[in-house]
């Protein structure tokens, strides 16, 4: 794993080294060895532009090291050349990092770029992108836009139960604000039926359960 991280971080110097080694082998040693060096360099160059450092960025995110993830992702200088599924993930992570810094403008800009990067290879992640966009809009105070975005996210499909439950609870809250109690209760029932396990969602459900019990509709 350490070797892989080293290779990803120093891929460009390794590419230059391989090309130089290939030229020297071609001139002074063996043509076959030279072509092996050329092929390895060309393959590494392809990975440099099409995958970048996203592998170790994701590892840093999983480890919860936001600072390291930001350092690694900033090493990608040509995001438009990334392989489409990788590019979509790149913009989504950039949006997450911007949200962590409370930079909502960049967060929204990047999640919209992720939405516009369509790829059938990784399946439909549009719902997850829309969910994130909806939460960004909420933070910005655009409640009407956020409600429409979250409704679209739910219709499109959200990948995991916890995120779907979070979407339903947020829609429930927004409908309460609009005094649409019947619709709010329907969203709440859907969220509760998913039986989310995260502490925050469980707490929200308990609070909202008591709140809705006192409301007509």
BELKA-V849174 format. One record per pair of residues at least 4 apart in sequence whose C-alpha atoms are under 6 Angstrom apart, sorted by sequence separation. I is the first residue (numbers start at 1). J is the second residue. D is the distance in whole Angstrom. If there is no record, write none. Layout:
BEGIN
[[I,J,D] [I,J,D]]
END
This chain:
BEGIN
[[6,10,6] [7,11,5] [18,22,6] [24,28,6] [25,29,5] [26,30,6] [46,50,6] [47,51,5] [48,52,5] [61,65,6] [83,87,6] [99,103,6] [138,142,6] [152,156,6] [161,165,6] [176,180,6] [204,208,6] [205,209,6] [208,212,6] [25,30,5] [26,31,5] [60,65,5] [82,87,5] [98,103,5] [99,104,6] [137,142,5] [138,143,5] [175,180,5] [176,181,6] [158,164,6] [26,34,5] [99,107,6] [138,146,6] [176,184,6] [25,34,5] [60,69,5] [98,107,5] [137,146,5] [175,184,5] [22,34,4] [57,69,5] [95,107,4] [134,146,4] [172,184,4] [22,37,5] [57,72,6] [95,110,5] [134,149,5] [172,187,5] [22,38,6] [95,111,6] [134,150,5] [172,188,6] [18,37,5] [19,38,6] [91,110,5] [92,111,5] [131,150,6] [168,187,5] [169,188,6] [92,114,6] [131,153,6] [18,41,6] [91,114,5] [130,153,5] [168,191,5] [52,76,6] [15,41,5] [88,114,4] [127,153,4] [165,191,4] [88,117,6] [127,156,5] [127,157,5] [128,158,5] [50,81,6] [51,82,6] [127,158,5] [49,81,6] [50,82,4] [49,82,6] [50,83,5] [85,119,6] [162,196,5] [182,217,5] [181,217,6]]
END
